[in-house]
Amino acid sequence: MVKRVIGMDIHRTFGEVVIWEEGLLRRAGRVDMTRTALEGFGKTLLKTDEVVIEATGNAMAVQRVLSPFVARVVIANPMQVKAIAHAHVKTDKVDAGTLANLYAAGYLPQIWTPDARTERLRRLVARRDQVVRHRTRIKNEVHAILHAYLIPPCPHADLFSGVGRRWLGRQPLPADETDAVARHLRELDRLADDLQVLDREVAQEVIEDGAVKRLMTITGVNLIVAVGLVAAIGDIERFSSPQKLVSYMGLNPRVRQSGLGLAQHGRISKAGRSHARSMLVEAAWAAAKAPGPLHAFFVRVRARRGHQIAAVAVARKLTVLCWHLLTKNADYLWARPALVAAKTRAMELQAGQPQQKGNKPGSAHAYNIKALRDQEIAVAKKAEQAYEHFVGHWQPRQPKPQVRERPNPTRRE
């Protein structure tokens, strides 16, 4: 029996279906985007059929519904499909036929489909990020109100702490603005409760995850950053080299080169998962402030390119480091044991585990001893000095001379 390819151009409410068979395309109508309609459509397909859809908001749900009825459901990368096949006439039927033709010819760019646990982690991380962004937006609105009435900055460290709120309540604001600030504060309290619930769910989900604990050994990487990276990466085996992971995170520079001209390197591509990339940059700033080789690397790049580019360079370095730690099942070489124990214990408490009260100190007790903290910092500073000594004799790479084409004496001008 000849294999058939079912191309579907799916939308929010319906999907256009085109069937490829023996090199010919034929339209098969539309299917409603409901579970009942998709199950009925799946019963009309053959066990040997392969369905092709593009990555959209409901693509994963369509894949789960149709997978039991066919041999395979493939999700295509829409950006790469657009780059390969560009049509002047664009309709749902043309798009579905393009998917079927590319897959039948073996040219369809596919995306990796995460397992159920990775998909749940991605949802939890995305929801937490939405709450944090909403909270930041509300805080900025409160600051904007104070700025509009020429009120100086809060003298306390946190405007939204107890002492900061008492200072805020004493400021001369109109009655409507005072009511607006009160509404914003109530919304912040509600978001804090939601954030606490989400943090507990995240910690409970990964409390036994070895990959998360391994990434937390890196200075500057906390629980949320480690979970976000694990959720974004999924199966590390699908990246054959650290450069592949760097490209997936969108931290590789754009390159333009044509003919005999020199390659021009531009800004980073930003083509990967934006949330994971932002967390890597956040971790890079934290790692740049702590003693260690990453701090020395940040200082070296900052001296030549500025602090913003240096932070992105450290984020790229962290990506490469994550690839090596996950593929080799090893912890960070310059990890600070007391700090890692404190991170781990904080994750356990966040997951809801009981506190350990008694005379016997816990695993994170060493972080409370200043002498041990100073000892670990001294070791990190020695590693930083070793890196500085290692790269001290490096010279900036000079650009290669441009090769000019030799004139052809036999060619007439």
N, C-alpha and C positions, 0 to 999 in steps of 0.2 A: 504494500500500500504506500502511495506517495505521501510524504509528509506535507501537511498544510501549515501555513503560517497565518495567524489571525492578527491583523493590525487593528488597534483600537485607538482612536483619538478621543480621549475622555475629557469631559467638562464637569461642571458642578452637578448638573441635572441629567445629562445623557452622555452616551458615548457612540461615536460613529464607527461602524465595523466594516472592514474590508478583508476579504479572504484571498490569500495568494496560493495558487495551486497550479503546478506544472508551468510556471512562468507567467500565468495569467492572473489578473486581478478582477474580482467581481464584488460589487457592493452587496452587503448583507443587512442593510438597514441600521436602525438605531436601537440602543438598549438604555433603559432608564437606570440611573445611578442609585438604585436601591438594592438591598441585599436579596429581596425576593426576586426582582427582575434579573439580577446577575446570576443567581442560582438557576433560574429557569433557562437563561442563555447558556450557562455552563453544561446543562444536561443535553443540549443540542449539539455540543462539540464532541470530537473524538478523543480517545485517550492518547492518541499520538499527536494531537495538535499542539502547537506552541503559540502562545499569545504574547504579543508585544505591545507595551504601553509606554507612554512617556512619564517621567517623574513629575507628579503634581501633588497637591495636598491630599488627595484621596487615592493615590496610586497604590499605597501599601494595603489599604482596605480592599481594593479591587483584586490585588494579588492574592490576599488571604482567601477571598471568596472563590476565585476561579481555580486556584491551585489543585484542589482535589479532583477536578474534572478533566484536566489536561496534563500533558507530559511536563510542561514548564511554562511559567509566566516570567517574562523578561521585562525589566524596567530600563528604559533607555535614558541616556543623559540628554536633555533637551538642547543645551547649549552646543554640544558637539554635533548633534544631529542637524542643527541649524547651520553649523559651519560646513558640514559635508554636503547636505542637500538643500539647495536654495531654489525655490520655485517662484516664478513670476505670478503664477496663478495659485493662490493659497486658499484651499477650502478644507473642511473636515475630511472629506473623502480623499483628497490629495495627500493630506498629512498621514492618514491611516495607511494609505497605499505606500507612502514613502517608508514608514516604519517596517511594513511587511517586506518590501523589496530589499531594504538594507539588511535586515536580519537574514533573509534567504540567501543573500550574496555574501554574508559573513562580514559585513562592514558596519554593523550596528554598534555604536559605543554604549556599553552597558554601565550601570552603576552597581555598587555592592549593596546587597540587601542585608541589613543587620538582623541579628536574631532577636527574639522577644525581649530578653533581658537588656540588651544594648538599646533597643528601641525605647524601653521603659526608662532607662537612665537618661536618654536624650530628652524625653518628655519632661522628666523631673528637673533637669538642668535648665531647659528652656523656660519652664514655668517659674523657676526661681529667678532667672534673669529678668523676666517680665516684672516680677514684684520689685526687684531691686531698681530697675529702671523707673518704675512708677514712683517709688519712694524718692529717688533722686530728683525726679521732675517736681514733686510736691515741695521738697526742700528748697529747690531753686525758686519756686513761686513765692515762698515765704521770704527768702533773701531779696527777691525783686521788690516786694512790698516795702521792706525796710529801706532799700536803696531809693525808692521813689519818694520817700519822705525824709531824706537826708539824715537817716539815723545811722550813727557810726557802727562799725562792726562789733559784734558781741565780744566783750572782754574775756569770756570764758572759752575753754577749748571747744566745747560742743554746744551749739545754740539749742539743740533739741534734747539736751539732758535736763535733769531736774532743776539745777541751778540756772541753766541757760533759759529754760522756759519761764522761770520766775523773773529773770531779767527782761525777757520778751514781754511779759505781762505788764511791766512798768513803763513801757515805751508809749509816747503820746501818738496814738493813731486814731483816725476817724472811726466812728462806731461800725460802719460797714466793713472797713478793713480789719478791725478787731474781730468781727464775726467770721470773716474769711480766714484769718489766721487760726481761729479756734477750730473751724471745720478742717483745715489742713492738719492740725495737730491730732484731731480725732482720727483722721484717715491714716496718719502715720502710725498711730497706735494699732489700728486694725491691720495694717500691712506688716507691722512687727510680729503680730500673732501669726499671720499667715506664713511669714518667713520662718518663724520658729518651727511650725509644723512641717514645712517643706525641708528644712535642714534635718529634722529628725527622720523623715522618710529617706532622705539621701544617705544619711549615716547608717540607718538600718539596712539599706540595700547593699552597701559596700563594706560592711564591717569585717567580713571575712575575705574580701577581695585582695589577693596578693599583689596585683598590678597597681592598685591604688596605694597600698602601703609602700610599695617600692618607689613610686613616684614621689611620695611624701618625704622620702629621705633627701630629696634635693632641697637645698636652701632656697627659700622663697616660694615653694610650692606647698600650699595648704590643702585641706581636704577638698574644698569646692573646686579648686583648680585641677587637682588630680582626678576627681570624678569627671569633670568636664572633658579632660583630655582622653580618659579611658572611653567615655561615651562617644567622643568624636572619632577616635581611632578604631575602636572595635577590635577586629582580629589583626594583630600586628603582623602576622605572617603574610598579609596581602601587600605589604610594602617590602620590596626586595632590597632596598637600600635606604639610608637616612635621607638621601636627596628626594626620594619618592614621597616620603612623609612631609618633608619641607614644602614640596610642591603642593601636596594635598592641603596643607595649612595656609597656602597662599603667601608664604614668606620668601619665595624665590624671586629674584629680580626679573623684570621683563628684558628680553634681549632682541635687538633688531640688527640684522646683518644681511647685506646683499652684495653679490659680486665679490670683488677683491677688497672691499672696504672693511674697516675695523668693526668689530661687534660693539654695539652701543648698549650699555646696561642702564636701565632706567629704574623706576620705583618698583616696589614689590607688586606682584600680580594681584594679590587679594582675591584670588580665584577660588579659595577653599572655604572652609567653614569659618564664618566671620566670628562666631561666638568663641570658638576654641582659640582663634588667633588673638582676640582681645584678651582672653585669660592668660595666654602666653606672654603677652606684652606686660600685663599686670604683674605676673610672676617675675618677669625680667627686671622691673623696677625694684621689686623687693629683694631679688638676688643681688642687684647692683649695689644695694646699701649695706649688705652684710659682708664681712671679710671672707675672702676665698678667691679661687681662680676666676670665678665669674665676675667678681668685682674688678679684678685686675684687667680682664678682657674689656669690660665696660669702660674703664678709664683710658685704656689704650685707644679704643675706637673713638671715644668722645674727644680726645685730643686732636684727631684728624677730621672728624665728620660732624661733631656736635652731639648733644645728649639725646636728641630724638632718634637719630639714625643708630646711635649706640644701643639704645633700648631695643630697637627692632633687631639689631645684630645679636644681642643677648637672647632674645626670643627665638631666633633661628638656632642659636647654639643650644638652647634648652630643648628644642625639637629634636635635634640630632642626639642629644644626651638621652632623651626619652626613648628613642628608637633602640639605642644600645642597651639601656637598662631592661627594656621589655623583651628584646630578642635574646639577650644573654642571661635573663633571670638573675640579675645582680643588682645590689643596692649601690647608691652613689658612693664613690670612693671617699670623698671628703665630707661625708655626712657627719653631723654632730649628734651623737647618740642620745644625749639628754634632751635636746630639742626634738628629736624624732619621737622619743618616748612621750614627751609632753603633747605632741600633735596626736599621737595614737590614743592617749588617754582622753584628750578632748573629744576625739571622734566617738569613743565609747560612751562618754557621758552624754554627748549629743544624741546618741542612739537610744538613750534611756536606760543604760545600765546603772545599777546602784553605786553610790559612792562607797569607797573603801575607807571606813573609819576604824581607827584602832591604833595600837602602838607600832605595828609593822608598816614601814613606809612602802608606798606603791612604786611602780616602775617609773613614774614621772617625777618622783621626789627629787631625783638628782638635779633637775632643772631649777629647783629652788635653792640649791647650794651655790653660792656665788663663786666659790673657789673652783668648782667643777665647770661652771659656765666659762670662767676666765681661762681655764685650761683648754677647753674645746676651741675657744676663740683664738688662743695662741697657736694651736695646731692649724687652724684655718688660715691665719696670717702667714705662717710658714709656707703653706701651699701657695698662697698668693705671691709670696716673694719668689718661690721656685718658678712659678709661671712667668713672672717679670724677668727673671734671669734667663729663662729659656727663650723668650722672644726678644730679649734686649738687643741682639745683634741682627735682627731681621731688618731688611731694607724694603721700602715700598717697591713693588714690581713696576718696572718701566714698561710702557706700551711698546708693542712690537712695531718695527718700522713697516709702513705700508708698502706692499709689493706692487710696483707699477708694471703694467703690461708692456712688454717689449714691442717696438714697432716691427711690422712684417715688411722686409725690404722688397718682397715680390708683389705686394699688394699695391695697386695703383690708387692714388688719392683722387 
